[in-house]
Amino acid sequence: MSTAQHKIGSGFGATSTADDVLHGIDLTGKLALVTGGYSGLGLETTQALTAAGARVVVPARRRAAAEEALAGLTGVEVDELDLGDLRSVRGFAERFLDSARTIDIVIDNAGIMACPQTRVGPGWEAQFATNHLGHFALVNRLWPAIEPGGARVVSVSSRAHHFSGMRWDDVHWRNGYDKWEAYGQAKTANVLFAVHLDKLGADRGVRAFSLHPGGILTPLQRHLPKQEMVERGWIDEQGNPLNPEGFKSPAQGAATQVWAATSPQLDGMGGVYLEDCDIAGPAADGDERGGVKDWAVDPEQAARLWTLSAELTGVNAFAV
């Protein structure tokens, strides 16, 4: 399979921060939407975008917590959104569309990781539903407001997409459950979503990207028992990182999604998976250290997932 997955030599790297990649970029007059933009990488992303002049809308499941975290930050507004509840997604989208504003940047940043088996909505597996289906419905409902001729949609995936491709015969894990493979499937779905959205939106000038932000200790790990993180070698018994050099800071972790959303180096491109502020290469067989798996950028699987997602959510902005 031919691929556009090859480095372009951006000049940035794993230690670049969100502020680094925004140096010299003026976002005055731009409107960005960042799901989960009040915690971890999302908060760093919101801070960086506002510092560059953008206005940022932060839809949040925990509105009070978001308002507290973002207090004092100018150019930010908070609204309610629970990605695991399609009624909440519809309500937020309708409120935004009623404002008659347009969106220049969407960063699908919110997510859950390796949670105990949980079902939401009509019995959907929570990681697939929250990380993928909720964002799928959100972007499709907001499509009339997404600015043609330059808008970007950024889907925050993970290297965890290496853990599992799409389980087409059991996407909701009704036959057994593995929290890490379920997370992997959801992260694969994030990449496939960007692949097909870019195909559908390119003629309108809307491009989509997916990415691995890097390993960062953030509230995303809230479902993991401390002992599991100790056994994985992430932290010691006191909760301190065992290998600080092996983790990015939140500012470094936010850099790739900010670069994806704003960099002129990506003009005319789309549908690719990024890491360390560059386009990632294909993942080598048996190498889990980086790159993108073929199954995550397969256009046929991307189209199949789009059709399934539209059927499940009842939303498709591109339906004929």
C-alpha positions in Angstrom: 0.0 0.0 0.0 1.5 3.4 -1.0 1.5 5.9 1.8 2.0 9.6 2.5 3.4 8.6 5.9 7.0 9.9 5.7 8.8 12.6 7.6 9.0 16.1 6.2 11.7 17.5 8.4 9.7 20.0 10.3 12.6 21.2 12.5 10.7 20.3 15.6 10.9 17.2 17.7 10.0 15.3 20.8 11.1 18.1 23.2 9.4 20.9 21.3 6.6 22.6 23.3 3.3 24.0 22.1 4.6 27.5 22.4 7.7 26.5 20.3 5.5 25.4 17.4 3.3 28.5 17.6 6.3 30.9 17.5 5.5 33.5 14.9 2.0 32.3 14.3 -0.8 34.8 14.9 -4.2 33.2 15.6 -6.1 36.5 16.2 -9.6 36.2 14.9 -9.5 32.3 14.8 -11.9 30.2 16.8 -10.8 26.8 18.1 -12.8 24.1 19.8 -10.8 21.8 22.1 -12.7 18.9 23.8 -11.3 18.3 27.3 -9.4 21.5 27.0 -9.3 22.1 30.8 -7.0 19.2 32.0 -3.7 17.7 31.0 -2.8 18.1 27.4 -6.1 19.9 26.7 -5.3 22.6 29.2 -1.8 23.1 27.8 -3.4 23.3 24.3 -6.0 25.8 25.3 -3.4 28.0 27.0 -1.1 27.9 24.0 -3.8 28.7 21.5 -5.2 31.7 23.5 -1.6 33.0 24.0 -1.4 33.1 20.1 -4.6 35.1 19.9 -7.3 32.4 19.3 -10.6 32.3 21.0 -11.1 28.8 22.4 -14.4 27.0 23.2 -14.0 24.2 25.7 -16.9 21.8 25.9 -16.6 19.9 29.2 -18.3 17.0 30.9 -17.3 18.6 34.2 -18.3 22.2 33.6 -17.5 23.5 37.1 -14.1 21.9 37.1 -13.4 23.3 33.6 -14.4 26.8 34.7 -12.2 26.6 37.8 -9.2 25.3 35.8 -9.6 28.0 33.1 -10.4 30.9 35.5 -8.4 34.0 34.6 -7.5 32.8 31.1 -8.8 35.3 28.6 -10.4 34.3 25.3 -12.0 31.1 26.6 -15.6 30.0 27.0 -16.9 26.8 28.6 -20.0 24.8 27.7 -21.3 21.4 28.7 -20.6 18.2 26.7 -20.6 14.5 27.6 -19.1 12.6 24.6 -20.6 9.4 26.0 -24.1 10.8 25.6 -25.3 11.6 22.1 -28.1 13.8 23.4 -25.5 15.9 25.1 -23.5 16.1 21.9 -26.5 17.2 20.0 -27.4 19.8 22.6 -23.9 21.3 22.5 -23.8 21.4 18.7 -27.2 23.0 18.5 -26.2 25.7 21.0 -23.0 26.4 19.0 -24.7 26.5 15.6 -27.3 28.9 17.0 -24.4 31.3 17.7 -23.8 31.6 13.9 -20.0 31.4 14.4 -17.5 29.5 12.3 -14.8 27.2 13.6 -11.2 27.3 12.3 -9.8 24.5 14.4 -11.3 21.4 16.1 -9.0 19.4 18.4 -10.7 16.1 19.5 -8.5 15.8 22.6 -10.8 14.4 25.3 -10.7 10.7 26.0 -10.6 7.9 28.5 -8.0 5.2 28.8 -7.9 1.6 30.0 -11.0 1.9 32.1 -12.9 -1.1 33.6 -15.5 -2.5 31.3 -18.2 0.2 31.1 -21.2 0.6 28.8 -22.8 3.9 27.8 -25.7 4.9 25.6 -27.3 1.8 24.0 -24.8 -0.6 25.6 -21.7 0.7 23.7 -18.2 0.0 25.0 -17.2 3.2 26.7 -13.7 3.7 25.2 -14.9 3.3 21.6 -18.0 5.3 22.3 -16.4 8.2 24.1 -13.1 8.5 22.3 -14.5 7.8 18.8 -18.3 7.8 18.4 -18.8 11.0 20.5 -16.2 12.9 18.5 -17.6 11.5 15.2 -21.1 12.8 16.1 -19.7 16.1 17.3 -17.7 16.9 14.2 -20.6 15.8 11.9 -23.1 17.9 13.8 -20.8 20.9 13.7 -19.9 20.5 10.1 -22.0 23.4 8.9 -19.9 25.7 11.1 -16.5 24.3 10.2 -14.9 27.0 8.0 -14.2 25.9 4.4 -10.9 26.8 2.9 -8.6 26.3 5.7 -10.1 24.7 8.8 -8.4 21.7 10.4 -9.8 18.8 12.4 -7.2 17.1 14.7 -8.0 13.7 16.1 -5.8 12.9 19.2 -4.9 9.2 18.9 -2.0 7.4 20.5 0.8 4.9 19.9 -1.7 2.5 21.7 -3.3 2.1 18.3 -0.6 -0.6 17.9 -2.5 -2.7 20.5 -5.4 -3.5 18.3 -6.9 -2.9 14.9 -10.7 -2.7 14.5 -12.5 -5.7 15.9 -15.2 -5.7 13.2 -17.0 -8.7 14.5 -17.2 -7.3 18.1 -16.4 -3.6 18.3 -18.3 -3.3 21.6 -16.5 -6.1 23.3 -19.6 -8.2 24.1 -17.4 -11.4 24.1 -14.8 -10.8 26.7 -13.0 -7.5 27.5 -9.4 -6.4 27.6 -9.0 -2.8 28.7 -5.8 -2.1 26.8 -6.9 -3.7 23.5 -10.2 -1.8 23.8 -8.2 1.4 24.2 -6.1 0.3 21.2 -9.2 -0.2 19.1 -10.5 3.3 20.1 -7.2 4.9 19.2 -7.1 3.1 15.8 -10.6 4.5 15.2 -9.3 8.0 15.9 -6.8 7.6 13.1 -9.2 6.0 10.7 -11.7 8.9 11.4 -9.1 11.4 10.3 -8.2 9.5 7.2 -11.8 9.4 5.9 -12.8 12.9 7.1 -9.9 14.3 5.2 -11.0 12.5 2.0 -14.5 13.9 2.4 -13.5 17.4 3.4 -10.5 18.1 1.2 -12.5 19.5 -1.7 -14.0 22.0 0.8 -10.5 22.9 2.0 -11.0 21.2 5.4 -8.1 18.9 6.3 -7.9 16.3 9.1 -4.9 14.8 11.0 -4.4 12.3 13.7 -1.5 12.0 16.1 0.4 10.4 19.0 1.1 13.1 21.5 3.8 11.1 23.3 4.0 9.5 26.7 2.8 12.0 29.4 1.7 11.5 32.9 -1.7 13.3 33.1 -5.2 12.7 34.5 -5.7 10.3 31.6 -4.2 7.6 33.8 -6.9 8.1 36.4 -8.4 4.6 35.8 -5.1 2.8 36.3 -4.3 1.4 39.8 -1.1 2.9 41.2 0.4 -0.6 41.5 -0.1 -1.2 37.7 1.8 1.9 36.9 4.6 0.8 39.3 4.7 -2.6 37.6 4.9 -0.9 34.2 7.9 1.0 35.4 6.2 4.4 35.0 6.4 5.5 38.7 7.9 4.4 42.0 6.0 3.5 45.1 5.8 7.2 46.0 4.3 8.2 42.7 7.4 9.8 41.2 8.3 9.1 37.5 11.0 6.4 37.4 12.2 7.6 34.0 11.5 11.3 33.7 13.4 11.4 30.4 11.0 8.8 29.0 8.0 11.0 29.5 7.1 14.3 27.9 6.0 17.3 29.9 2.4 18.4 29.2 3.7 21.3 27.2 5.7 19.0 25.0 2.8 16.5 24.8 0.5 19.3 23.5 3.0 20.4 20.8 2.1 17.8 18.1 -1.7 18.6 18.3 -1.0 22.3 18.2 1.4 21.9 15.3 -1.2 19.8 13.5 -3.8 22.5 14.0 -1.8 25.5 12.9 1.4 24.8 11.1 1.8 26.2 7.6 4.2 23.2 7.0 1.1 21.0 6.7 -0.7 23.2 4.1 -2.1 21.1 1.3 -1.7 17.9 3.3 -4.1 15.8 5.4 -5.2 12.4 6.4 -1.8 11.5 7.9 -0.8 10.4 11.4 1.8 12.5 13.2 4.2 12.1 16.1 6.9 14.4 17.6 5.8 17.3 15.5 6.3 15.6 12.2 4.6 13.1 9.9 5.2 9.6 11.2 6.6 6.8 9.1 5.0 3.4 8.8 5.5 1.1 11.8 8.0 -1.6 11.3 6.8 -5.2 11.9 7.2 -6.0 15.6 8.4 -2.5 16.5 6.2 -0.8 19.0 8.4 2.3 19.5 6.8 4.5 16.9 5.2 4.9 13.5 1.7 4.1 12.3 0.2 0.7 11.7 -1.1 -0.1 8.2 -4.5 -1.0 9.6 -4.9 2.5 11.0 -4.4 4.3 7.7 -6.1 1.8 5.4 -8.7 3.9 3.4 -11.0 0.9 3.0 -11.2 0.4 6.7 -11.6 4.1 7.2 -14.6 4.2 4.9 -16.0 1.1 6.6 -15.7 2.7 10.0 -17.3 5.9 8.8 -20.3 3.9 7.6 -20.6 2.0 10.8 -20.3 5.1 12.9 -23.0 6.9 10.9 -25.3 4.0 11.4 -24.6 3.8 15.2 -24.9 7.6 15.8 -27.5 8.4 13.2 -25.4 11.4 12.1 -23.6 11.9 8.8 -23.0 15.3 7.4 -22.0 13.8 4.0 -25.0 11.7 3.4 -26.3 12.1 -0.1 
